[in-house]
Amino acid sequence: MPKSLVIVESPTKAKTITKFLGQDFQVESSFGHIRDLPEKKLGVDVANDFQPEYVIPQKAAKQVKKLQNLTKKTNQVILATDEDREGEAIAWHLAQALNLPAEKIQRIAFHEITKKALEQALSQPRKINMDLVNAQQARRILDRLVGYKLSPFLWKKVAKGLSAGRVQSVAVRLVCEREKEIQNFIKEEYWTIEAKLEKEKRDFIAQLIKEKNKTIKKLGIKNEKQAQEILDNLKNAVYQVIAIEKKEIKKQPPTPFTTSTLQQEAARKLGFSAKQTMMLAQRLYEGVELGKQGAVGLITYMRTDSLNLSNYSLDNIRDYINDKIGKDYLPDQAKIYKTKSKGAQEAHEAIRPTDINNEPEKIKNHLEPRQYKLYKLIWTRTLACQMQPAVMDQTKVDIKANDYIFRANGQIIKFDGFLKIYKTAVKENTLPDLKEKDELNLIELKNIQHFTQPPARYSEASLIKALEEYGIGRPSTYAPTLSTIQDRNYVKKNEEKKLQPTEIGVLVNDLLVAHFPKIIDYNFTAQMEENLDKIAEGKKEWMPVIEDFYDPFIDNLKIKEKELTKKELTEEKTDLVCEKCGSPLVIKMGRFGKFLACSNYPECKNTQPLFSTKEEIEAEETKETCANCGGKLIIKTGRFGKFLACSNYPKCKFTKPIQKTTGLKCPQCQTGEIVVKRSKRGKIFWACNRYPDCDYATWQNPKKEPNQKTAA
C-alpha cells in the first residue's frame, strides 16, 4: 500500500509533523508558495473578468517536480497547509500545479502542531474551501492592479523606484497626518500647584483641584503670575482633611494574544519589531527541538484575530493555576473573551502555548534568547488571562486650605491576582492614616510650570493598533506593511524608535491624497477589507468586487497621467546659480529626498546635496576649522539631520558628521564612548567612537537595551 503524502509549507513544520505520524505517511514541504503572478508583467487579464495568470517561479520548479513525482506513487495527498486564507490558497495552488484529481485530495487544517490536533484533523478531512481561496486571490489581484498601475505613474511623475499599495499607502498617510499634527501643534503654558503635607512624620503630595468650590481645569492656571497669586493667598493657611473616600476596585486580567496585541506587547516589553515578532512566532509554531522530545510546536497559529481558547486548553490552564499558582488565583469559571476587532474569525484560536506545562524556564536551554523571551511573554499572558483580577484599595482625600481644595490619591494592592505573574503599569501610593478634620503640617508648597505636548509619533505597535481600529489590513498583513513602508524609504525610525515620514513619503502621500483620494481613504480601505471577508464567507463574488474598484480607478489614473507633470510636483525654484553653466539651480525630489540640480538638465547634469538653500535651517558657527582649506566649519542641516560643513562652500565641499554622544562607555573596549550614527540607508545605530579600533555597534538604544548583539 503506497504511503499517504502530506504536504506542508516549510521543512521545519514537516519535521515536527513527521514525528506524530506513523510509517504510512510521508511528509514533504512545498517551501512556501509554488505558484504566483508573474514578476515582470501585470499577470491579470482585465478584459476577461480579471482572470489571473499564475506561473511557477524558477526557485519553486525543482520542488514542484519532486512533488509531482511523489504524487504519482500515492493514492492520497493530504494538504496540511496553514488554516488561514493564505494557507488555503497554497493548498489550492498545490492541487492545480500537481494536477491532482479531487478524489485524491484531502485538506486538513489545525490550530497547533500537536499529536492530538493532527489526529483530530486527519479524522475530519474536508475539501479545499474555494471561498477562502477566492478571498486571497481577490486581495492578491487588487494589490497587483494598484501596484502595477500606480507605481509606474509615480516613477514618471516623482522618482524611479517608488511604489504604491492599498494598505501600505494608508499606513503612510497615518504617519504623515500625525507628523502634520505635531508640526502644527502650538504649545500652551499652564501651571499646577502641589503641597507636600505631613502627618506623624509621614509625608505625601496633594494637588490643587478647586478654588472656591470651582474645579480648576488642566489649563486653568495659565501663567506664573496666576500661580504666584494662589501661593500668596495660601500663606498661613491651615490644611485640614474635609473628606475621605475609600473604595475597592478590580483590575481585570488582559485578553489572550491576537496577532495585533502580540506585536504591540512584544514591541513595548521586548523592543521587537513586528517583523521580528512574527519571524520568532513562526519558529515557535512550526517546531523547536527540545532534546529527547524532538521537534515540538510550542504555540498555536500566530496569525489570528480571535480571542477564543479551546475547551481542553482552558482545562489545562486552570489545572496549572490551581496546582502551581494557588487556588486563590483561580476564578470559579473559565473566562471567555469576545473580540471587538472588525471581521475577526471567531472559529480560530488566540495565540497560546500548545502545552501550558512547557514552562519557559524548563525549555530555556533549547531556545534562542529572543525565542525564549517571546515564548515566556505568550506563556505568562495565557496564564494571566485565566486568573483572578487584581484587587486594589483606592483612597481619595480632599484637603481644605482657605478657599482652595487639594486632593491626594492613594492606592495599594490588596490582592495581586494576575499581577503575580504578568506585570502591568500599576503603581502603589501609600498615604498616612488620615481622618476627617485632621490638621496637617505643610512641608512645602510649590508651583510647577508645564507645557501641553503634541500628539506622540506612532511606534510600530501603535500604528498596528490604529490600522486594526480602522479595520484596515488583517493579521497576516500588519508586519509586511510596516516593513514595506520602511524599506521603500517612505517612513523611517528616529532615535526613539518612533515612525517619521521622509520627504519622499510626504510628497507621495500628498500626491495620493490630492489625486487618488479613494486609494488611501480610511473608510474605503476598511470597506474593501469587509468585502474580502464577505468573499471568504461566500457572501460575495470576487470578480464584481474588483471590477467596482478597478474601473473608476483606471479612469482617474488616465486623467492624472495627462494633467500632472513631474516638474510641478517635484521641483522648487531657488536663487542659487549652477557653478558649471550659470543656469538657475532648482530643488528636485529623488527617491531618498530633496537635492539641488541644474535647471538646464539634460544639457547640464550638475547635482549637489541640498545645502545653502533658503528652506534650510540657518547655519550655526563653530570653533572648528576645515581640514581641507582652513575655513570655518558651520553646522548645516541635510537629508539625515545636522552635520559640519565648510563655510567656503561651494569652493570647498568638505563635510564632517556631528557625533551625538550618549555618555555611555563602550561595553566592548571599555575606553571609547557610545555615539549615535546612521547607516548608508539612513538607519540609526549606536557605535563606539574609537572605530575602526573598536568595532562595537548595535541597532538597539544602549540606554534601553544594554546587552544587544552587534549590528550587521
Sequence and secondary structure as in RCSB ss.txt:
>XXXX:A:sequence
MPKSLVIVESPTKAKTITKFLGQDFQVESSFGHIRDLPEKKLGVDVANDFQPEYVIPQKAAKQVKKLQNLTKKTN
QVILATDEDREGEAIAWHLAQALNLPAEKIQRIAFHEITKKALEQALSQPRKINMDLVNAQQARRILDRLVGYKL
SPFLWKKVAKGLSAGRVQSVAVRLVCEREKEIQNFIKEEYWTIEAKLEKEKRDFIAQLIKEKNKTIKKLGIKNEK
QAQEILDNLKNAVYQVIAIEKKEIKKQPPTPFTTSTLQQEAARKLGFSAKQTMMLAQRLYEGVELGKQGAVGLIT
YMRTDSLNLSNYSLDNIRDYINDKIGKDYLPDQAKIYKTKSKGAQEAHEAIRPTDINNEPEKIKNHLEPRQYKLY
KLIWTRTLACQMQPAVMDQTKVDIKANDYIFRANGQIIKFDGFLKIYKTAVKENTLPDLKEKDELNLIELKNIQH
FTQPPARYSEASLIKALEEYGIGRPSTYAPTLSTIQDRNYVKKNEEKKLQPTEIGVLVNDLLVAHFPKIIDYNFT
AQMEENLDKIAEGKKEWMPVIEDFYDPFIDNLKIKEKELTKKELTEEKTDLVCEKCGSPLVIKMGRFGKFLACSN
YPECKNTQPLFSTKEEIEAEETKETCANCGGKLIIKTGRFGKFLACSNYPKCKFTKPIQKTTGLKCPQCQTGEIV
VKRSKRGKIFWACNRYPDCDYATWQNPKKEPNQKTAA
>XXXX:A:secstr
   EEEEES HHHHHHHHTTS TTEEEEE  S S B  SSS  EETTTTTEE  B  HHHHHHHHHHHHHHTT S
 EEE   SSHHHHHHHHHHHHHTT  GGGEEE   SS SHHHHHHHHHS B   HHHHHHHHHHHHHHHHHHHHH
HHHHHHHT TT    HHHHHHHHHHHHHHHHHHH    EEEEEEEEEEETTEEEEEEEEEETTEE  TTSS SHH
HHHHHHHHTTT  EEEEEEEEEEEEE     B HHHHHHHIIIII   HHHHHHHHHHHHH EE GGG EE  B 
 S        HHHHHHHHHHIIIII GGGS SS       STT  TTS  B BS TTS HHHHGGGS HHHHHHH
HHHHHHHHHTTS  EEEEEEEEEEEETTEEEEEEEEEEEE GGGGTS  S   B      TT EEEEEEEEEEEE
E        HHHHHHHHHHHT S TTTHHHHHHHHHHTTSEEE TTS EEE HHHHHHHHHHHHH TTTT HHHH
HHHHHHHHHHHTTSS HHHHHHHHHHHHHHHHHHHHHH  HHHHH EEEEEE TTT  EEEEEEETTEEEEEETT
TTT   EE S S TTS   EEEEEE TTT  EEEEEEETTEEEEEETTTTT   EEE  EEEEEE TTTSSSEEE
EEE TTS EEEEETTTTT   EESS TTT TT     
